[in-house]
Amino acid sequence: MALKVVHAHFGKDGGAERFFVNLVNSLHEHGVEQKFIIRPNRSWRGDIEQCGEIIENHYRRVSLSAVLLEIRFRRLLREFKPNAIMSWMPRASRLMQKFDGAVKIARMGDFPRHLKHFGNCDILVGNVPGIGRRCRELGWEKPVQIISNFPRKTSGNKIARSSLSTPDGALLVTAAGRFVPRKGFDVVVRAVARLDNAHLWLIGEGQEAENLMQLAKQAGAQSRIHFVGWQDDPSPYVAASDIFCMPSRHEPLGNVILEAWNVGVPVVSARSEGPSWFMRDGDNGLMVAIDDVDGFARAFERLQGDEALRKRIVQGGRETLAGQFSKESITRQYMKLFSGEIENHGI
């Protein structure tokens, strides 16, 4: 009999949402029956339509639509009889119902500030060990499991550099994500601005866009800092680059690093939480102190001038992907969890 899972996901657009799409499609390939509750008008809705029924609702705390969703959700559970109910992040966990016969899971994509929304959950899943430890520090006594992410399959295509006014001989750095302060894109803008022959493709959008554009202008690098906009699949842009940079001041995992490794591009990362767990300086990437503009500039120059180092880091990234972030292994871990095989991992 096929496993049945209901997912509640009220996230927006970003790396966490890309992994959600990756996982539910892999579960679909493995015969898992799924249903989804998501926010309306998600850019990735079409990527999961083939995987099961979709219910759309913003699930705002005080609204008639939230009350109606809770009633519909209870009916869905009675009729579908899932093996597991999985919430993605705190808002979705408020929807969690006490329902016999289903393991109730909250997937934690970031370090929680509190656990008040997770009372009806049986298990918390973090994608790095530090999230599990934070849950224990906050008083969680039920099982915690660590299951990480895997990157999507890529087309192998590359965007032509000429399409973004970037010379073939230039050092091309890419960075991707939401333009918010914690992502540290101001750091990579400043670092690239210090290198005369370097160009930067910033892939994303967000509240800091105008500030970043102004910073590029102030640094005298306006012609070399290119704003690509949000891309549902950034891999063709990353694949065209010489270096991928992840400058985040806070980063629970760093799914974009996995995607860069997946297209064979060396990574320079800040020593934020997630990368510090799975990256090894000089082996599968170069690591720089958070906010160290000079350190990032030196790392870019070092990779540019050392072909053997580039090759070693690319190979190290591929080996880490295969050994720690494989699609098959991570999908099977979730399927075991949905079947009720709950482990505690000593956290």
N, C-alpha and C positions, 0 to 999 in steps of 0.2 A: 504494500500500500504506500502511495506517495506521501511524503511529508507535506504538511500544510502550514503556511506561515502568513500572518497578517503583519504588515509593516505600517507604522505611523511615523511620518516624516514631515516636519514643518520647516525644513531648512530652505535656504535661498539658492544661490549659485556659488560654487567654489570647489575646492579639492575634496571636501567631505561629501559633497553631493555627487561628484564624479565617482568616488568610491562606491557610494550607494548604488549608482547605476551599474557599475562594474559587477558588484556582488549579486544584485538581483538577476542580472542577465546570466551570470554563471550558475546560480541556483536553478534558473529556468532550464539551462542546458542539462542540468543533472536531474530534471524531472520534478523539482519541488513546485507544488502548487502555491501561488501567492496572490494576495490582494493588498491594495495600497490605499492609504489615506495621506494625501499630500496637499500643499497649498495650491491654489489655482494659478494658471499661467506660468508654470515652471518651464524654463527653456529646455529642460531634459525630459519633459513628460513623454514625448514621442519615443524616447530611447527605452522606455519601460512598458509601453502599451501592449507589446506582444507577450508580456510576462504575467498579466493578470488584470482583473478589474481594478479601476482607479476611482476613488471617491475624492472629490476636491472640497476643501474647507480650510479657512484661515485658522479656525479654532482659537478665537480670541476669548479670553477668560469670561468676560461679561457680555454675552450676546445670545440672541435666540438661536442663531445658527449653531453655536457651540452646544446648546442643550439638545437641539435636534440631532447633531452629530453623535452625541453620547448615546441617545436612544437608538440611532441607526447602527452604531458600533456594537451595542449589546445584541441586537438582532443578528448582525453579521456573525458574531461569535457563536450564537446558538445554531445558526444554519450551516456555517462553514466548518465548525468544529476543528479549529487549527491545533496543531501540535505546539505551536509557539506564537507568542505575540511579541513583536520587537519594536521598541520605540527608539527613535534616533534623536538624542539630545533632550533637554529637560521639558520643553513645552509638550512634546509628544508623550512624555512619561506621565503627565497629568491625566491623559486619556486612558491610561492603563486600567483595566478592569480585573476584579477578582473573578477568575474564570477557571473552574476545575478542569483538569485535563490538558492545560496548556502551560508550558514554561514561559514565564514572563521576564523578558530580557530588556535591559536598557543599554544601548550602545553609546559609550561615552567617547566623543571625538575631541574633547578638551578637558582640562583640569577643572573639576567642579568647585564652585564656591560654597555650596551647601548640598544636602541630599534630601531636601524636604519634598521634592516631587517624585521620589522613587520608592515610596513606602509600599506600593503594591507589587514591586518587582521581586523576582526570585534571585536574580543574578545581574551583576553589572559587568560589562565587557569594555575594557580599555584597549586602545591600539598601541600603547606603550606601557611598560611597567610602572612608570612614574604616576600615571593616572590611577592605577590600582592602589598604589601606596597612598595617594591623596585621599581616596575613598576610605581607606582604613583609618587614616588620621582624623577624618570627619565622623568616624563612629560606625561605619558600615560593618556589620558582623556576618552577613550572608556571603555566599561565594562570590569571588571576583575572578574573572578569566581574562587573559591577555591574548587577543587575536588581532594581528596587524592588518595592513592593507596590501593590495596588489595593484599594479598599474594596468590600464586597459591595453588591448592589442592595438598597435599603430599601423597606419598605412605604409609607412616608410617614405612618404612624400616629403619634400622640402620646399618651403617658400623661396622664391627667387629673391636674392638680396636686392636686386635692382628695383624690385617692387616697393621697397622702402628706402630708396636712395642710399643704399649702403654699398660701398665699393667691395669687390671680391677680395682685395688684399687687406682689408681692414680687420682688426680684431673685433669679432662680434660677440657680445655678451647678451644673454637673454635672462629675464626674470619674469615671474608670472604670479598673479594672485589678486586679491582685493586691495585696492589702494586705501589702506587704513594705517594709522601710525605704527601699530605693532608689527607690521610686515617689513618695516625698515627700508622701503624703496628709496627714501632720501639718501641712504648710505650708499647704495649702488650707483645712484645718479652722480653723487660727489666723486666716487672712486673712478668711474669711467671718465668723468670730466677731466681728471688729472692725467689721463693718458691720451696723447695727441692723436694717435691713429685708431682709437677704439670707438666703437659704436654700441649703443644699447637699445635693444628692443624691449619695451615694457608692455607685457601682455596682461590686460585686465582693465578694470575701471573701479571707481569708488570715490569717496569723499575727499581724498587727498590729491585728486588728479590735477586740479588747478595749481595747488601748491607745488607739485612736482614739476609741472610745466614752467612755473615761475623760477624754481630752483635751477632748472636746466638753463634757462635764459641768463640768470645771474652768474652762473658758473662759466658762461661763454661757450656752452656746448649744445645750444639749442638745435643746431643742424645735425648733431650726432646722437641725440636722444630721441627715439622714435616711439610714439604711443600707438600701439597696435589696436587697442580696444579689447573688449571681452571676446574670448574665443572658447567655444564649447570644447574644442579639441586643440590645445596649444602645441601639440607635438610637431606639426610641420614647421612651425616657427623655431621651436627649440632645436629640432634636428638640423636646421640651417646654420646654427650658431657654433662658435668655437668653445664657449664656456656657458654653463648655466649657473646663475647665482641665486642663492637663497639667503637673503640678509635679515631674516625675521628676528625681532627682539624676543618674541614668544612664539613658539611653534610646537604644538603637541606631537606631530609626526613629521610632516613635510612630504605629502604625496607627490608634489611636483618634483622632488628629488628622484623618486622612483621612476617617474615618467621620463626624466632626463636620462637616467641610466638606461632606460628601456630603448632609447634611440641612440645610445652610444656617445653621449656628450658628457665630458668631465664636469664635475660639480665643485663649486666653491660655496661653502655654507658658513653662516654664523654658528657659534656654539650654543644654540638654543636647545630646548629640552629634547625634542624628538631626534634631531640629527646627532646630538651628543650620545644618544643611545646606540644608533646603528652605523654611524660613520666613523672611520678611522683615518686620522690625518696622514696623508701621504700614501695611503693604501687604496681607498675607494673614493677619495675626495681630498680637498684641502679645507681646513677649518680655521676660522678667524674669530677673534673675540668680537662679541656683540658691539656694534657701533664703531668699530675700528676702520675708519675710511682708508687710512694708509695701508692697513693690513690687507684689505680687499684689493686695493690697487696693486700691491706687491704680489699677491697671489695670482692675479690676472697676468701680470708680466712674467711671473715664474712659469706658468703653464704655457704661455705664448712662446717662451724661449727654450722649452725642454720637451722635445717630442717623446723621449722615453718615459718621462713622468706622465705625460698625457695618456700614452698607451697603457701604462700600469694602472692609472686611476680608472680608465674606462673598463679595463678587464676586471678590476676589483669591484666596480659597481655591478657589472653583469653577474659576477660570482655571488655577491650579496643578494641580488634579486633572486637568483635561482635557489639559494640556500635558505633565505629568510622570508621572502615575500612572493612565493610562487602562488599562482592562481589556484592550482589544484589543491595544494595543501591547505590554504586558508579557507577555501570553499568547503572542504571536507571537515575542517574544524567547526565551522558554523553548523553544518548538517548534524554533526555529533551533538552539538549543543541543543539544536532543535529537537533531537530525539530524546533529550533528557539526560545525556551523559555529561553531567556538570562536574568540572574539576575546579580546584581552588588555587592551584599554582603556588601555594605557599606564601601568598601575599596577605 
